[in-house]
Amino acid sequence: MIAHRLLRTLAAALALLAAGSTGLTAAAPALAPAPAPGPTLPTASVSADLSDELVYHIFVRSFRDSNGDRIGDLNGIRASIPYLRSLGVTAVLLTPLYPSRTYHNYFATSFEGIEPAYGTLADYRRLVAALHRAGIKLYLDMEFQYVVAGHPWWAAAKAAPTSPAGDLLLWDDRARGVLAEGPFGLRAFDHFGRDRQDVTTVDLKAPPVRAWVDRYLANWVDPNGDGRFDDGVDGFRLDHMMDDLDSRGVLTGLFTDFWRPTFTRLRTINPRLAFIAEQADWSSYGGDYFTQADVTAVFAFPLQQALRRFDKAALVAALTQTAAVTPPGKFQLVFAENHDIARTASDPGIDAEKLRTAAALVFFLKGTPILYQGQELGMRGVRDTGYTSDEAEIPLREAFKWAATDAAAGQATWYRRPGERYWDQRNARDHDGGSVAEQSGRAGSLLEHYRRLARLRQRHVALRRGDQTVIDSAPDLLAVRRRLAGESFVLVANLSARDAVYTGPGSDRPDLLGGAKGARLQPWQTALFCTGPAQRCASLRP
């Protein structure tokens, strides 16, 4: 009986590998009605062009619950499209959707289908259709470099290490059935301190794996193979992307031997696809990802680190080097926080003005802005070092605050476990002012500030696509000019705890952010001045 079960497991794993199926090709159900029309959004060019994009990063499990189980889901995202439009969002990036025993879904127990807690394939199709009707692109996060025990590939390989199924994974001792370690030198990890999961590495250079990756990703891009992409994703984020995976000297040359050919083949299906690399080294500017792997975009990590320190010298250095390594037609995603980084609102010495300045720098410095859910509300959270498992990051991934209370419908408080520190000491509290309900429409709120920045960026091509020059200014002031097509603006940030006076271009004109009094900036304040033709600037008002 055991032998029959092992043979069935092996046969199933090989069949899935050969098919490269995601289960996305079944007939789609009727689509939900389109949301109400919003502002006109930029259309895609022949190749992936992220110049006009505003990306919103969604941690699916924590975003919005639609069915009362307190777990964020696909229907919750679909219900949130009007909110995303109000922020000017043109693309969403979703954390992994495939089934997993981890709350973040980065380690798959199967690459097929959708995490059941998030919904069904029908729910996914409805979400894709609704996003595209609203003019919003969809990027999916992918990490198929590793699998955990319970994944069909793992089961088949362990059952018969010397069989073709064994070719899919890396081994330390294949004859003895000892698989290689996974990321960060791990062979196993404890999820929630209780659910121990063994992990190993996929052999990305194995021919069957390479062929499977092509088919698998292609199915997400064009599920029914009809050459239309309204039902497919618009791109992928590649988590933990490395040329030498985990620096072990085993899977080397991946940029040119694995990733670049994969991207090339997928671009023959849809030339507009975007491939966004998360550099494994957060000090990297990403130059080799562009030149060797031919990704579309990387994350501007050095700029983010300088931005969070409000350090002028570091910002200028990061802006200079970022521009130097980014070829034409490639993009840097400018961000302040993400699901792996402490919230800006929890930084030491943070205040409301610093939060507004961080937002302005993300929106108006050259690059593609990407917002992590809740930063527009000032959500707080830092890593809890008292946990040794992924529980440590739950404070960075708390439920998005739709309403003033945790008990309200839609709140994705999946981590509610009284007695656990991540719940008892959670950052978001009832009636703390940090919700959409409490901030929407309220003058001076951080949410309305974000909406204002989005409108300005959307209206002015110079703020999206203009060239960028750091101009001379007082020691405490960062002044950056953006200019294109007859438009010219100067962004001025006071990066000090004292008042500062700006006397450069545009200082005699109104601050389009509405805060500065003349050219005097309060501590940590940012202003935006029009420096184009007087008649054109005169039509602009704070």
PADRENLUM-946279 format. One record per residue (C-alpha): residue in three letters; x, y, z. Coordinates in steps of 0.5 Angstrom, whole numbers, plus 2048, in hexadecimal, padded with zeros to 3 digits. Each point is the difference from the previous one (the first is absolute). Last residue first. Layout:
BEGIN
ALAXYZ;...
This chain:
BEGIN
PRO7FC8967F9;ARG7FF8047FA;LEU8027FF7F9;SER7FE8057FA;ALA806804802;CYS8057FB7FE;ARG7FE8007F9;GLN8008087FF;ALA807800804;PRO8037FB7FC;GLY8037FA804;THR803800807;CYS7FA7FD804;PHE8017FF807;LEU7FF7FA804;ALA801801808;THR8037FB805;GLN800801807;TRP8057FC805;PRO800807805;GLN7FC8057FD;LEU8028037F9;ARG8008077FE;ALA8008027F9;GLY7F9803800;LYS7FC7FD806;ALA8017F87FE;GLY7FA7FC801;GLY7FC8007FA;LEU8037FA7FC;LEU8008057FA;ASP804804804;PRO7FF8077FD;ARG8058047FC;ASP806804802;SER8047FA802;GLY8007FE7F9;PRO8077FF7FE;GLY804801806;THR800804807;TYR7FD7FA805;VAL800802807;ALA8017FB805;ASP7FC7FF807;ARG8037FB805;ALA8007F9801;SER8047FE7F9;LEU7FE7FD7FA;ASN7FC8067FD;ALA7FE7FD7F9;VAL7FF8047FA;LEU7FD7FD7F9;VAL8018057FA;PHE7FC7FF7FA;SER8008017F9;GLU7FB7FF7FA;GLY8028027F9;ALA8007F97FE;LEU8047FD805;ARG804803807;ARG8017FD807;ARG804804804;VAL8037FE807;ALA801804806;LEU8027FC807;LEU801806805;ASP8047FF807;PRO8078037FC;ALA7FC8057FD;SER7FF7FF7F8;ASP8047FE7FA;ILE7FB7FC7FB;VAL7FF7F97FF;THR7FE7FE7F9;GLN7FB7FC7FE;ASP7FD7FF7F9;GLY7F87FF7FF;ARG7FC7FA800;ARG7FB800805;LEU801807804;ALA8018037F9;VAL7FA7FD7FD;HIS7FC804805;ARG7F97FE801;GLN8017F9803;ARG805802805;LEU7FC806802;ARG7FA7FB801;ALA8047FB804;LEU803805805;ARG7F9803801;ARG7FE7F9802;TYR8067FF804;HIS7FF806804;GLU7F87FE801;LEU8037F9803;LEU804804805;SER7FB804802;GLY800808800;ALA7F98017FD;ARG7FB7F9802;GLY7FD7FD7FA;SER8037F9802;GLN804800806;GLU7FB7FD805;ALA7FD7FB7FC;VAL8067FE7FC;SER8037FF807;GLY806802804;GLY7FC805805;ASP8017FC806;HIS7F97FE801;ASP8017F9801;ARG8087FE800;ALA8057FE7FB;ASN8077FF803;ARG7FF7F9803;GLN8027FE807;ASP7FB7FB802;TRP8007FD7F8;TYR8078007FE;ARG8027FE808;GLU7FB7FA800;GLY7FC7FF806;PRO7FA8027FC;ARG8007FD7F9;ARG7FE8047FA;TYR8047FF7FB;TRP7FB8007FA;THR7FE807802;ALA7FE8027F9;GLN7FB805801;GLY7FA8007FB;ALA7FA801805;ALA802804806;ALA8027FC806;ASP807803800;THR7FD807800;ALA8018077FD;ALA7FF7FD7F9;TRP8047FE7FA;LYS8077FF804;PHE8047FB7FC;ALA8017FA804;GLU8077FF803;ARG8067FF7FC;LEU806803803;PRO7FE7FE807;ILE8007F97FD;GLU8078007FE;ALA8027FC806;GLU7FB7FB7FF;ASP8057FD7FB;SER8047FC805;THR805802805;TYR7FB805804;GLY802805805;THR8038047FB;ASP7F98037FE;ARG8018037FA;VAL7FE807800;GLY7F98037FE;ARG7FC8067FF;MET7FA8027FB;GLY8018087FE;LEU7F97FF7FC;GLU8048017F9;GLN8057FB803;GLY7FA7FB800;GLN8017FC7FA;TYR8078007FE;LEU8018067FB;ILE8047FF7F9;PRO8038067FD;THR8038007F9;GLY8068037FF;LYS803808800;LEU7FE803807;PHE7F9803800;PHE7FC7FA803;VAL8057FD805;LEU802807802;ALA7FA802802;ALA7FE7FB804;ALA806800804;THR7FE807801;ARG7F97FF802;LEU8037FB805;LYS805805803;GLU7FB805801;ALA7FC7FC804;ASP8057FE805;ILE8067FA800;GLY805801805;PRO8027F8800;ASP7FC7FD7FA;SER7FA7FD802;ALA7FC8047FB;THR8057FE7FA;ARG7FD7F8801;ALA8067FB802;ILE8027FD7F9;ASP7FE7F97FE;HIS7F98017FD;ASN8028077FD;GLU803807802;ALA8028067FD;PHE8007FF7F8;VAL8028027FA;LEU8007FA7FA;GLN8068017FC;PHE7FF8007F8;LYS8037FD7FA;GLY7FE8037F9;PRO807804800;PRO8057FD804;THR800801808;VAL8077FF803;ALA8028087FF;ALA7F9802803;THR8007FC806;GLN807802801;THR7FE808800;LEU7FA7FF804;ALA8037FB805;ALA806806801;VAL7FB805801;LEU7FC7FC805;ALA8067FF804;ALA802807800;LYS7F9802802;ASP7FF7FB805;PHE7F8800802;ARG8027F9803;ARG7FA7FC7FD;LEU8028047F9;ALA8077FD800;GLN7FE7F9801;GLN7FA8007FB;LEU8068037FB;PRO8047FA802;PHE7FA7FC7FE;ALA7FE8027FA;PHE7FC7FA7FE;VAL8017FD7F9;ALA7FD8017FA;THR7FF7FD7F9;VAL8057FA800;ASP8057FF7FB;ALA8047FA804;GLN8078037FE;THR8008077FF;PHE7F9802804;TYR8017FB806;ASP808802800;GLY7FE807802;GLY7FC7FF805;TYR802805805;SER8027FB805;SER800801808;TRP7FA7FC801;ASP8037FA7FD;ALA7FB7FB7FE;GLN7FE8057FB;GLU7F87FF7FF;ALA7FF8007F8;ILE7FA8037FD;PHE7FF7FD7F9;ALA7FB8047FC;LEU7FC7FD7FA;ARG7FE8057FA;PRO8047FB7FB;ASN7FA7FB801;ILE8017F97FE;THR8078017FD;ARG802804806;LEU7FF7F9804;ARG8067FD7FC;THR804806801;PHE7FF800808;THR8017F8800;PRO8078017FC;ARG802806805;TRP7FE7FC806;PHE8047FA7FF;ASP8068007FD;THR802807800;PHE7FD802807;LEU8017F9803;GLY8088007FF;THR8007FC806;LEU7FC7FA803;VAL8057FD804;GLY805805803;ARG7FC801806;SER7FF807800;ASP7F97FF801;LEU7FE7FF7F9;ASP8068037FC;ASP7FD8057FB;MET7FB802806;MET7F8801800;HIS7FD800807;ASP7F98017FD;LEU7FF8017F9;ARG7FA8057FF;PHE7FC7FE7FA;GLY7FD8047FA;ASP7F98027FD;VAL7FC7FA803;GLY7FB7FC7FB;ASP7F98017FE;ASP8008067FC;PHE8067FD7FD;ARG7FE7FE7F9;GLY8047FC7FC;ASP7FB7FA801;GLY8047FB804;ASN7FB7FF805;PRO804803806;ASP8048057FD;VAL805803805;TRP7FE7FB806;ASN8017FA7FB;ALA8068037FD;LEU803800807;TYR7FF7F8801;ARG8027FE7F9;ASP807804800;VAL8017FE807;TRP7FF7F87FE;ALA8058017FA;ARG805802805;VAL7FE7FB805;PRO8007FA7FB;PRO8078037FE;ALA803800807;LYS804807801;LEU7FB802805;ASP8017FA804;VAL7FB802806;THR802801807;THR7FE7FD806;VAL7FC801806;ASP7FD7FC806;GLN7FA803804;ARG7FF800807;ASP7F9802802;ARG801802807;GLY804807801;PHE7FB8037FC;HIS8037FD7FA;ASP8077FD802;PHE8057FF7FB;ALA8047FA7FD;ARG8067FF7FC;LEU802807800;GLY8078037FD;PHE7FC8077FF;PRO7FC7FD7FB;GLY7FF7F87FF;GLU8057FB802;ALA8027FA7FB;LEU7FC7F9800;VAL8027FA803;GLY7FE7FA7FD;ARG8067FC802;ALA8027FF7F8;ARG7FE8077FF;ASP805803805;ASP7FF807801;TRP7FB8017FB;LEU7FD8057FB;LEU7F97FF7FE;LEU7FC7FF7F9;ASP8057FA7FE;GLY7FD7FC806;ALA7F97FF7FC;PRO8047FD7FA;SER8017FA805;THR807800804;PRO7FD803806;ALA7F97FB800;ALA7FB802806;LYS804806802;ALA8008037F9;ALA7F87FE7FF;ALA7FF803807;TRP8048067FF;TRP7FD8027F9;PRO7F97FF802;HIS801805806;GLY7FF7FD807;ALA807801802;VAL8028077FE;VAL8028037F9;TYR8058067FE;GLN8028047FA;PHE7F98007FE;GLU7FF807803;MET7FB8057FC;ASP7FC806802;LEU7FB8027FB;TYR7FF8067FC;LEU7F98037FE;LYS7FF8067FC;ILE7FA805802;GLY7FC8037FB;ALA7F97FF803;ARG7FE7FB7FB;HIS8077FD801;LEU7FF7FF808;ALA7F97FD7FF;ALA8027FB7FB;VAL8067FE804;LEU7FC800807;ARG7FA7FC7FC;ARG8057FB7FE;TYR8037FF807;ASP7F97FF803;ALA7FF7FA7FB;LEU8077FD801;THR7FD800807;GLY801804807;TYR806803804;ALA7FF7FA806;PRO8007FB7FA;GLU8078027FE;ILE7FF8017F8;GLY8027FA7FB;GLU8067FC7FF;PHE807802802;SER7FF7FB806;THR802800807;ALA8048077FF;PHE804804804;TYR7FF8077FF;ASN7F9800803;HIS800805805;TYR7FC7FC805;THR8047FA7FF;ARG7FD7F97FE;SER8008027F9;PRO7FB8007FA;TYR8028057FA;LEU7FE807801;PRO806803801;THR801808802;LEU7FC8047FC;LEU8028067FC;VAL7FB8057FE;ALA8018057FA;THR7FD8077FE;VAL7FE802807;GLY7FE808800;LEU7FE7FF807;SER7F98017FF;ARG8007FA7FB;LEU8037FC805;TYR7FA801804;PRO7FB7FF7FB;ILE8047F97FE;SER7FF7FE808;ALA7FA7FB7FE;ARG8057FC7FC;ILE805800805;GLY7FB7FD805;ASN7FE7FB7FB;LEU8077FE7FF;ASP8017FF808;GLY802802806;ILE7FE7FC806;ARG7FC802805;ASP7FB7FA7FF;GLY7FA8057FF;ASN7FF7FF7F8;SER8048067FD;ASP806801804;ARG8058067FE;PHE807801800;SER8047FB805;ARG8007F97FC;VAL8018047F9;PHE806804802;ILE7FF8057FB;HIS8058057FD;TYR7FD8067FC;VAL8048027FA;LEU7FF8077FD;GLU8027FF7F8;ASP8018067FB;SER8087FE7FF;LEU7FF7F8801;ASP8007FF7F8;ALA8007F97FE;SER8017FF7F9;VAL7FB8027FA;SER7FD806805;ALA7FB7FF805;THR7FA805801;PRO800806805;LEU7FA800805;THR7FA8057FE;PRO7FD801807;GLY7FB7FB803;PRO7FA7FD7FD;ALA7FB7FC805;PRO8027F9801;ALA7FF7FB7FB;PRO7FB7FB801;ALA8027F9802;LEU8027FB7FB;ALA7FC7F97FE;PRO8047FA802;ALA8077FE7FC;ALA8007FA7FC;ALA8067FC803;THR8078027FD;LEU803803807;GLY8027F9803;THR807803801;SER8027FA7FB;GLY8077FF7FE;ALA7FE7FA7FD;ALA8067FC800;LEU802802807;LEU7F87FE802;ALA8017F97FD;LEU8077FF804;ALA7FD802806;ALA7FA7FC7FF;ALA8047FA7FE;LEU804800806;THR7FB801805;ARG7FC7FA7FD;LEU8067FC800;LEU801801807;ARG7F97FE802;HIS8017FA7FC;ALA8067FE804;ILE7FD802807;MET7FA7FB7FE;
